[in-house]
Amino acid sequence: MLRRNTASDATDAIAVRYTSFNYAYNVARAIRQDTTTSPVIYCIGLNFDTSAYPNEEPLDADFLATLANDPNYRSTGKSSGVYQAGQTPGKYYDVSYSGLAAALQDIAGQILRLSAH
């Protein structure tokens, strides 16, 4: 579990948000622990210019990298990284709109490479 729910009201926006984060984290962890098929999770953090969109909340790069279990990701707040040994590693792409096509091409190449094995 990533975050603790302090509110029990299902109409509380913060409680719903943290519940959603926890659920996504637990599902991703279960997927990564599947040793039969060893599925790989790719996450794209499509970032935008926060000065142009001041009311939008930026993506949580640490969370997305954790979902992917990216062994190469280093957070500014977590010097140890987010990688969980014993679980299938994936990849997190931290890109802007201009880098989206390259990220998708890389993912397609990774999938083709994996399917060739």
GUFISE-748434 format. One record per atom (N, C-alpha, C): atom name; x, y, z; chain; residue in three letters. Coordinates in steps of 0.001 Angstrom, whole numbers, padded with zeros to 6 digits, m for minus. Last residue first. Layout:
GUFISE-748434
CA:X:Y:Z:A:ALA
...
end
This chain:
GUFISE-748434
N:010951:m013629:m028862:A:HIS
CA:011654:m014636:m028032:A:HIS
C:010786:m015805:m027781:A:HIS
N:009424:m011819:m030107:A:ALA
CA:010292:m012627:m030959:A:ALA
C:010982:m013730:m030167:A:ALA
N:008204:m010331:m028181:A:SER
CA:007381:m011358:m028842:A:SER
C:008226:m012258:m029737:A:SER
N:010251:m008568:m027467:A:LEU
CA:009785:m009571:m026498:A:LEU
C:009000:m010683:m027175:A:LEU
N:010400:m007027:m029805:A:ARG
CA:011569:m007783:m029364:A:ARG
C:011151:m008888:m028398:A:ARG
N:007857:m005883:m029807:A:LEU
CA:008257:m006749:m030912:A:LEU
C:009457:m007617:m030521:A:LEU
N:008072:m004393:m027442:A:ILE
CA:007061:m005449:m027550:A:ILE
C:007417:m006414:m028668:A:ILE
N:010116:m002614:m028134:A:GLN
CA:010294:m003516:m027000:A:GLN
C:009310:m004692:m027081:A:GLN
N:008903:m001237:m030250:A:GLY
CA:010114:m002013:m030484:A:GLY
C:010367:m003020:m029376:A:GLY
N:006830:000018:m028830:A:ALA
CA:006509:m000931:m029909:A:ALA
C:007713:m001821:m030213:A:ALA
N:008398:001652:m027165:A:ILE
CA:007547:000612:m026577:A:ILE
C:007190:m000432:m027628:A:ILE
N:009524:003325:m029106:A:ASP
CA:010389:002493:m028273:A:ASP
C:009593:001350:m027646:A:ASP
N:007232:004574:m030087:A:GLN
CA:008053:003759:m030987:A:GLN
C:008965:002831:m030193:A:GLN
N:006419:005955:m027796:A:LEU
CA:005559:004915:m028350:A:LEU
C:006324:004004:m029305:A:LEU
N:008596:007725:m027550:A:ALA
CA:008288:006782:m026470:A:ALA
C:007427:005638:m026993:A:ALA
N:008359:009181:m029942:A:ALA
CA:009565:008377:m029702:A:ALA
C:009320:007348:m028603:A:ALA
N:005878:010447:m029503:A:ALA
CA:006049:009520:m030633:A:ALA
C:007264:008617:m030423:A:ALA
N:006435:012106:m027231:A:LEU
CA:005460:011011:m027171:A:LEU
C:005670:009991:m028283:A:LEU
N:007965:014360:m027222:A:GLY
CA:008646:013083:m027053:A:GLY
C:007728:011872:m027061:A:GLY
N:006233:016501:m027372:A:SER
CA:007177:016303:m028469:A:SER
C:007905:014965:m028378:A:SER
N:004891:016407:m024941:A:TYR
CA:004176:016071:m026166:A:TYR
C:005134:015775:m027315:A:TYR
N:007427:014926:m022805:A:SER
CA:006471:015977:m023138:A:SER
C:005771:015545:m024420:A:SER
N:008046:012095:m020605:A:VAL
CA:008142:012841:m021857:A:VAL
C:007141:013994:m021904:A:VAL
N:009303:009542:m019170:A:ASP
CA:008966:010884:m018702:A:ASP
C:009135:011822:m019886:A:ASP
N:008522:006276:m019038:A:TYR
CA:008922:007312:m019998:A:TYR
C:008397:008648:m019493:A:TYR
N:009573:003407:m017405:A:TYR
CA:008804:004646:m017290:A:TYR
C:009388:005664:m018246:A:TYR
N:009420:m000098:m017761:A:LYS
CA:010064:001169:m018102:A:LYS
C:009071:002310:m017960:A:LYS
N:010036:m002987:m015721:A:GLY
CA:009392:m002316:m016847:A:GLY
C:010121:m001031:m017140:A:GLY
N:010893:m006176:m014326:A:PRO
CA:011160:m004752:m014553:A:PRO
C:010423:m004242:m015783:A:PRO
N:009093:m008358:m012273:A:THR
CA:009461:m008039:m013651:A:THR
C:009714:m006543:m013805:A:THR
N:010652:m008809:m009109:A:GLN
CA:009465:m008516:m009893:A:GLN
C:009917:m008086:m011285:A:GLN
N:013070:m009068:m007929:A:GLY
CA:012189:m010232:m007866:A:GLY
C:010881:m010018:m008593:A:GLY
N:013318:m005727:m006703:A:ALA
CA:013959:m006944:m007192:A:ALA
C:013001:m008116:m007018:A:ALA
N:011826:m002906:m007544:A:GLN
CA:011591:m004017:m006629:A:GLN
C:012197:m005278:m007236:A:GLN
N:012790:000507:m007835:A:TYR
CA:012840:m000857:m008360:A:TYR
C:012661:m001904:m007267:A:TYR
N:013038:003086:m007153:A:VAL
CA:011731:002488:m006935:A:VAL
C:011696:001018:m007327:A:VAL
N:015771:004683:m005315:A:GLY
CA:015036:004282:m006503:A:GLY
C:013726:003608:m006144:A:GLY
N:017119:005739:m003193:A:SER
CA:017254:004298:m003410:A:SER
C:016553:003831:m004683:A:SER
N:016445:008396:m002969:A:SER
CA:017772:008071:m003507:A:SER
C:017932:006588:m003814:A:SER
N:013793:010053:m003568:A:LYS
CA:014078:008699:m003102:A:LYS
C:015396:008249:m003704:A:LYS
N:013490:012552:m004683:A:GLY
CA:013133:012390:m003277:A:GLY
C:013460:011027:m002695:A:GLY
N:014186:012343:m007279:A:THR
CA:014906:013342:m006508:A:THR
C:014629:013171:m005025:A:THR
N:014558:008981:m008438:A:SER
CA:013746:010095:m007975:A:SER
C:014619:011107:m007260:A:SER
N:015474:007199:m011168:A:ARG
CA:015960:007759:m009901:A:ARG
C:015144:008995:m009575:A:ARG
N:015120:004258:m013060:A:TYR
CA:014530:005521:m012614:A:TYR
C:015122:005939:m011270:A:TYR
N:015954:001757:m013763:A:ASN
CA:016844:002880:m014070:A:ASN
C:016334:004222:m013571:A:ASN
N:013986:m000105:m013266:A:PRO
CA:015234:m000208:m012504:A:PRO
C:016176:000973:m012718:A:PRO
N:010621:000424:m012877:A:ASP
CA:011752:000824:m013719:A:ASP
C:013050:000793:m012913:A:ASP
N:007968:m000416:m012389:A:ASN
CA:009113:m001076:m011756:A:ASN
C:010371:m000838:m012595:A:ASN
N:005646:000829:m013113:A:ALA
CA:006409:000147:m014160:A:ALA
C:007526:m000717:m013584:A:ALA
N:004925:001896:m010639:A:LEU
CA:004017:000982:m011324:A:LEU
C:004766:000163:m012370:A:LEU
N:007157:003568:m010246:A:THR
CA:006923:002448:m009342:A:THR
C:005994:001432:m009986:A:THR
N:006739:005448:m012213:A:ALA
CA:007948:004621:m012289:A:ALA
C:007828:003404:m011376:A:ALA
N:004369:006571:m011206:A:LEU
CA:004364:005885:m012500:A:LEU
C:005589:004987:m012664:A:LEU
N:005324:007653:m008749:A:PHE
CA:004252:006664:m008766:A:PHE
C:004257:005874:m010073:A:PHE
N:007246:009489:m009605:A:ASP
CA:007631:008390:m008713:A:ASP
C:006587:007275:m008751:A:ASP
N:005684:011305:m011088:A:ALA
CA:006677:010478:m011766:A:ALA
C:007097:009288:m010896:A:ALA
N:002647:012306:m011157:A:ASP
CA:003530:011818:m010108:A:ASP
C:004505:010828:m010731:A:ASP
N:001905:015190:m013161:A:LEU
CA:001916:013754:m012930:A:LEU
C:002906:013395:m011824:A:LEU
N:000509:018278:m011857:A:PRO
CA:001504:017500:m012612:A:PRO
C:001441:016021:m012247:A:PRO
N:m002742:019517:m012187:A:GLU
CA:m001796:018894:m011276:A:GLU
C:m000782:018088:m012094:A:GLU
N:m003680:022655:m013529:A:GLU
CA:m003547:021206:m013681:A:GLU
C:m002488:020670:m012719:A:GLU
N:m003625:025353:m013425:A:ASN
CA:m004637:024677:m012606:A:ASN
C:m004561:023159:m012698:A:ASN
N:m001727:026319:m015244:A:PRO
CA:m001453:026428:m013805:A:PRO
C:m002461:025690:m012914:A:PRO
N:m000571:025771:m017989:A:TYR
CA:m001742:025128:m017386:A:TYR
C:m001603:025143:m015870:A:TYR
N:001734:027119:m018498:A:ALA
CA:000624:027329:m019427:A:ALA
C:m000684:026762:m018870:A:ALA
N:003337:026149:m016493:A:SER
CA:003050:027582:m016494:A:SER
C:001893:027907:m017434:A:SER
N:003589:023459:m017097:A:THR
CA:002762:023835:m015956:A:THR
C:002483:025334:m015885:A:THR
N:003457:021868:m020004:A:ASP
CA:004015:023108:m019468:A:ASP
C:003115:023600:m018331:A:ASP
N:003294:018351:m019331:A:PHE
CA:002907:019561:m020033:A:PHE
C:003550:020757:m019354:A:PHE
N:003935:014838:m019810:A:ASN
CA:003996:016090:m019062:A:ASN
C:003679:017278:m019946:A:ASN
N:003065:011725:m019602:A:LEU
CA:002949:012799:m020584:A:LEU
C:002833:014122:m019852:A:LEU
N:004595:009092:m018774:A:GLY
CA:004223:010288:m018040:A:GLY
C:004217:011448:m019014:A:GLY
N:003815:005860:m019478:A:ILE
CA:004210:007118:m020098:A:ILE
C:003679:008257:m019245:A:ILE
N:004947:002648:m018662:A:CYS
CA:004159:003819:m018262:A:CYS
C:004710:005055:m018950:A:CYS
N:004775:m000781:m019137:A:TYR
CA:005354:000461:m019647:A:TYR
C:004416:001593:m019248:A:TYR
N:005380:m003874:m017711:A:ILE
CA:004539:m002688:m017674:A:ILE
C:005342:m001493:m018170:A:ILE
N:005410:m007228:m018764:A:VAL
CA:006183:m005997:m018585:A:VAL
C:005219:m004816:m018639:A:VAL
N:004847:m010519:m017404:A:PRO
CA:004426:m009341:m018169:A:PRO
C:005246:m008110:m017797:A:PRO
N:005549:m013392:m016985:A:SER
CA:006464:m012253:m016775:A:SER
C:006072:m011025:m017602:A:SER
N:004074:m015717:m016972:A:THR
CA:004180:m014978:m018237:A:THR
C:005157:m013808:m018163:A:THR
N:004790:m016756:m014391:A:THR
CA:004457:m017625:m015514:A:THR
C:004651:m016900:m016844:A:THR
N:005105:m014931:m012411:A:THR
CA:006325:m015560:m012918:A:THR
C:006054:m016485:m014095:A:THR
N:003825:m012032:m011534:A:ASP
CA:003415:m013201:m012311:A:ASP
C:004652:m013818:m012956:A:ASP
N:004486:m009657:m010381:A:GLN
CA:004876:m010864:m009663:A:GLN
C:004466:m012145:m010387:A:GLN
N:003338:m007691:m011946:A:ARG
CA:004799:m007858:m011995:A:ARG
C:005272:m009135:m011312:A:ARG
N:000644:m007955:m011155:A:ILE
CA:001045:m008231:m012538:A:ILE
C:002541:m008514:m012598:A:ILE
N:000789:m007116:m008482:A:ALA
CA:000339:m008477:m008793:A:ALA
C:000745:m008877:m010210:A:ALA
N:001586:m004448:m008911:A:ARG
CA:002462:m005368:m008177:A:ARG
C:002087:m006821:m008461:A:ARG
N:m000691:m003456:m010206:A:ALA
CA:000606:m003471:m010901:A:ALA
C:001572:m004437:m010216:A:ALA
N:m002569:m003723:m008113:A:VAL
CA:m002758:m004456:m009366:A:VAL
C:m001431:m004551:m010115:A:VAL
N:m001460:m001957:m006206:A:ASN
CA:m001624:m003379:m005880:A:ASN
C:m001830:m004227:m007132:A:ASN
N:m001591:000515:m007607:A:TYR
CA:m000316:m000019:m007126:A:TYR
C:m000410:m001526:m006876:A:TYR
N:m004346:000795:m007973:A:ALA
CA:m003455:000698:m009134:A:ALA
C:m002107:000100:m008734:A:ALA
N:m005130:000997:m005256:A:TYR
CA:m005630:m000088:m006088:A:TYR
C:m004708:m000290:m007294:A:TYR
N:m003814:003336:m004441:A:ASN
CA:m003519:002057:m003792:A:ASN
C:m003955:000883:m004653:A:ASN
N:m005052:005236:m006124:A:PHE
CA:m003600:005027:m006172:A:PHE
C:m003241:003662:m005581:A:PHE
N:m007712:004983:m005188:A:SER
CA:m007378:004684:m006587:A:SER
C:m005887:004429:m006752:A:SER
N:m007415:005859:m002578:A:THR
CA:m007903:004505:m002823:A:THR
C:m007557:004074:m004242:A:THR
N:m006675:008496:m003053:A:TYR
CA:m005713:007583:m002449:A:TYR
C:m006129:006126:m002615:A:TYR
N:m009125:009437:m004230:A:ARG
CA:m007842:009504:m004938:A:ARG
C:m006841:008498:m004366:A:ARG
N:m010978:009058:m002213:A:VAL
CA:m011152:008359:m003494:A:VAL
C:m009840:008336:m004255:A:VAL
N:m009937:010816:m000296:A:ALA
CA:m010050:009392:000007:A:ALA
C:m010186:008576:m001271:A:ALA
N:m010222:013241:m001666:A:ILE
CA:m008885:012780:m001287:A:ILE
C:m008904:011287:m000992:A:ILE
N:m013026:013457:m001948:A:ALA
CA:m012153:013387:m003124:A:ALA
C:m010767:012856:m002789:A:ALA
N:m015494:011701:m000350:A:ASP
CA:m014347:012567:m000088:A:ASP
C:m013328:012394:m001226:A:ASP
N:m017358:009805:m000682:A:THR
CA:m017551:011029:m001454:A:THR
C:m016413:012025:m001241:A:THR
N:m016819:007779:001028:A:ALA
CA:m016540:007531:m000391:A:ALA
C:m016780:008768:m001258:A:ALA
N:m015276:008274:004058:A:ASP
CA:m016389:008718:003241:A:ASP
C:m016034:008566:001761:A:ASP
N:m013109:007851:005604:A:SER
CA:m013875:006664:005235:A:SER
C:m015050:007009:004337:A:SER
N:m009770:009071:005552:A:ALA
CA:m011207:009326:005521:A:ALA
C:m011937:008062:005081:A:ALA
N:m007237:008179:005319:A:THR
CA:m007652:008612:006650:A:THR
C:m009143:008871:006700:A:THR
N:m005332:005846:003733:A:ASN
CA:m006627:006501:003674:A:ASN
C:m007043:006910:005081:A:ASN
N:m001953:006062:002873:A:ARG
CA:m002943:005678:003872:A:ARG
C:m004202:006512:003705:A:ARG
N:m000305:004756:000004:A:ARG
CA:m000773:005875:000807:A:ARG
C:m001873:005411:001755:A:ARG
N:000582:002178:m000879:A:LEU
CA:001393:003380:m000989:A:LEU
C:000979:004479:m000024:A:LEU
N:000840:m001167:000000:A:MET
CA:000000:000000:000000:A:MET
C:000890:001236:000000:A:MET
end
